[in-house]
Amino acid sequence: MALVHVSIREGDGQVVVVLRGVLDVVDLAGLAFMDSSGVAALVHGRKQARSAGDELLLAAPRPPVQRVLALTRLLDVFRVCASVDEAARSVSRPPRVAVPSHRGCS
């Protein structure tokens, strides 16, 4: 059973990806650039996950995306993992009590 339904709309040189369902990890490894729309989508996804009692993790952001996450201070909000595998292992562990700033998966 699929936990996430993905639909894609293209137009005016832009691609919009719509996700519905349950999402635990966003794999950013292939993302070369992220603007304010991407930031807003991540924040909205986090808000939705938190309202369901879950957490949305980010995995493997490349340096330009990492820079955007740092500038917007989202590194203080999201758990950022080095890889999807690391994020998946982190999700399967019981929640941690202490929450450090610039939270990683370890």
Residue pairs with C-beta under 8 A, 6 or more apart in sequence:
2 21
3 21
3 22
3 23
4 19
4 20
4 21
4 22
4 23
5 19
5 20
5 21
6 17
6 18
6 19
7 17
7 18
7 20
8 15
8 16
8 17
8 18
9 15
9 16
9 18
10 16
19 45
22 54
23 45
23 49
23 56
24 54
24 55
24 56
24 57
24 87
24 88
24 91
25 56
25 57
25 58
25 59
25 81
25 84
25 87
25 88
25 91
26 42
26 45
26 56
26 57
26 58
26 59
27 59
27 60
27 84
28 34
28 58
28 59
28 60
28 61
28 62
28 65
29 59
29 60
29 61
29 62
29 83
29 84
31 38
31 61
31 62
31 65
32 62
32 64
32 65
33 64
33 65
34 64
34 65
34 68
35 68
38 68
39 68
39 72
39 74
42 56
42 58
42 74
42 78
43 74
43 77
45 56
46 55
46 56
46 77
46 78
48 56
49 55
49 56
55 79
55 91
56 78
57 78
57 79
57 80
57 81
57 87
57 90
57 91
57 105
58 69
58 78
58 79
58 80
58 81
58 87
59 80
59 81
59 82
59 83
59 84
59 86
59 87
60 81
60 82
60 83
60 84
61 69
61 80
66 75
66 80
68 74
69 75
69 78
69 80
75 102
76 101
76 102
76 103
78 103
79 87
79 90
79 103
79 104
79 105
80 103
80 104
80 105
81 87
81 90
81 104
81 105
82 104
82 105
86 105
86 106
87 105
89 105
90 105
90 106
